[in-house]
Amino acid sequence: MTNRDKLKTFLLNNVEIMEHDGGAGTSIKYPSFELTSRDFLEFAEIELSKLDNAGLINCVSHIKRAMDCQLDSFLYAYNLYKPFKDRKLGIDKKLDFLNEAGVFSSRSLSRLNIIRNKMEHEYEVPKIQDIEIYFDLVSAFVSILERHILILDVYGSSNYRWNNTHNGRISRFSIYYNLAVPRIEIEWETQEDGEVEISAEITDINEFSYFLRVFFLLSQFYVHSSKRYIITQLQK
């Protein structure tokens, strides 16, 4: 059984009775980009207001830059920027990674590339209605990734405890994003399993993305008190 399968099985069996028991944040390093995704969105708004072909074309380019910049800012904050760059993983792979980690669906953003490709390869002027939709979409994308960066600041490590219903013994679970490696480290201890330690590194991107999905989902305990949403996402 893979570490992913071990983790998935364990959480599906226990997440409903787990209770948050403290944790700590970690120090985030932000990239030293001269421009941010918010700057590019502002540039896009300026171009969109011109209502001419040059403005519409420039607007699409700025929206695309806003998406690229926020993607790289997210990867940089999680110390994943260099691994993705070294492996020459482009925007499609980055979006697939975010999709697998449960951050954002890449299906919608891929439509933005369709508009851009039509403009660049078929010399088609983008429709203003389409641009307004994708401006809103990328704005939401930027906000969501900003929030997930802050998750690391607050929930760099989290601990959970619960009572065994059969004998009242305390069980525990902890998850830690080791920013230096980067690696997601998980430990749990129950009467049934004893002490278990598993981890995932970006060298196995599929396993790492699932561990990252868990990392994000467990940070939402306060939002999804019924934990039904967390369980459905763990099953993917």
N, C-alpha and C positions, 0 to 999 in steps of 0.2 A: 504494500500500500504506500502511495506517495505521501509526502508531507501535506500536500494540498488535500488529499482524501482524508488523512488523519484529522486535520484541522476542521474540515467540513463536517465530518461525522461527529466529532466531539461537540462542536457548537450547536448543531441541529438537535443533539440530545440534551444540551444543557443551557442554551442561551436564555430560555424562558425563565429559569430560576436564578440566573446570575444577577448579582447586584453590584453596582459600581462601588469601589472601596478606595478611591483616591488615585492619585497619579501626579504627573508633573509635565511641564512643557519643556521645550528645548530651544536653544538659541538659533534663530533662522539667519542664514546669510542670503542677502538679496543681491542680485546681479548689479553691476555698475554700468548698466545701459544708460546712455545719455537721454534716450527717449523711452517712454513707457507705453503700454497698450492704451492707456487713457489719453495720452498725447495723440496717438494715431486716430482714435475715435473722434477726438476734437477736430483734427484735420479733416476727417471724413465728413463731419457735419458742415464744416465751412464749404467744402467742395459741393456737397449735396444742395446747399442753398443757392448755388449759382444757376441750377436748372438748365445748363447747356451740356453738349456732348463731352467737352473736355472735363467739365466738373464731374459728370457722372462716371467717366472712366477713372479719373483720379480718386474719386470716392471709393470705388471698388478696390483699388490698389491699397488705399489706406486701411480699409476694413480688413483686408487680407494681412497687412502688416500688423494690425492690432491683434489678430488671432495668433500669428506666428510669435509675436513678442510675448504674449501672455503664456503660451505654451512653454517657451524657453524659460520664462521667469518661474513658472511652476516647477519645471525640471531642475532648475538651478537651486531653488529653495530646498528640494528633496535630495540634493546632491546626485541627481541623475543626468544632468546636462552633459557632462563629459562622457559617460558610458554611451549615451545615445549618439553623441557626435563621433566618438571613436568607431562605433559600429556603422556609421553613415546611415542612420535611421532617419528617414525624412518625415514630412508632415503626416503622411498617411499612417505610418507606423506609430507616430506619436499619438494620433487620434485614436487608433486602434487600442493602444495601451490605456488611454484614459477611459475608453469604452469598457474594456475588460476590468478595469479597476472601479467601475461603477461611478465615475465622476461625471461624464457627459457622453451622450450618444453621438457617435461620429457620423451617423446617417444624415442628420440634418446639416451638419457643417460641410459634408461632401458636396452638397448642392451648391454651396458658395463657390466651390472650385469649378463647377459646371459653368456658372455665369462668367467667371474669370477666364476660363478656357475659350468660351465663345467669343469673348472680347479680344483675346490675344491671338487666337488661331483662325477664327472665322470673321474677325474684324466687325463684330456685331456690337452696336451700342446697347448697353444694359438698360432695361426698363426701370423707371424710377420706383415703381411699386415693388419690384423684386429687390432693389437696393434697400428700400426702407425696411423690408422684412428681414433681410440679412444683417442690416445694421443693428436691429433690435436683437437678433439671434446672437451675434458676436458680442454685443454689450452684455447679454445674459451670461454668455460663455466666460467673459472676463470676470464678471462678478462671482461666478461659481468657483473659478480657479483661485480667486483672491480668498474666498472663504476657506477653501481646502488648504491653502498655505497657512492660514491662521489656525487650522486644526492642529497642525504640527506644533505651533507655538503653545497651544493649550494642552493637547493630549499626546505629547511626545511619548509618554508611557502611561499606561492605565492598568489598574488592578481591580480584580473582581473576586467576590467571595460568596458562598452560599452554603446552607446547611444540607447535608445528606438527609433525605426524607426517611431513610430506613434506620439510621443509627444516630443521627444528629451531629455527625462529625463535620468539621469545616472543610470544604473544598475551595481551591483557589485557582485563579487564572490570571496571567499577566501578558501584556503585549507591549513591545518597546520598539520604536523606530530608531535604530542605531545610525545616526546621520553620518558618522565618520566613514562607514564602510562603503556604501550604504547596505543595511541589512535589517529585516524585520524579524525580531526575536520573540518567540512565544514560549511560555512555560505554563504548565498546569499540574496540579496534584489532586488526585481523588483516590478514594479507597480502591476503586475498580482498576484504575490505570497506574497507580503509583505516581512517581515523578516523571514527567515527560518534558523534553526540551526539543523544539524544532525551530527552524529558521529558513528564510528565503533571501537570496541575493539576486541582483539584477542580471547575473549571468544566465539565470533561467527566467526569462522574462514572463513566461506564462504562469509559473508558480508565484513569482514575485507580484504580479498584477493581482492575483487572487488574494494573497496575503495583504496587499494594500487595500483591496476592497473590504476585507475584514477590519483592517485598521480604521478605515473611514466609518464603516457601519457601527462599530462599537462606540465610536465617539458620539453617536446619535441616540444613545440610550435615553437621554433626557427628553428628546423630541418624540420618539416612538415608544411611549410607555408600554403599549401592548406587545411590542416586539414582533408583531406579525409581519410588518414590512421588512424588518431585519432578516427574519427567517426566509421570506420569499426571495430576498436578494442573495442570501447565502446559498440557495439551491441552484443558482445559475452557474 
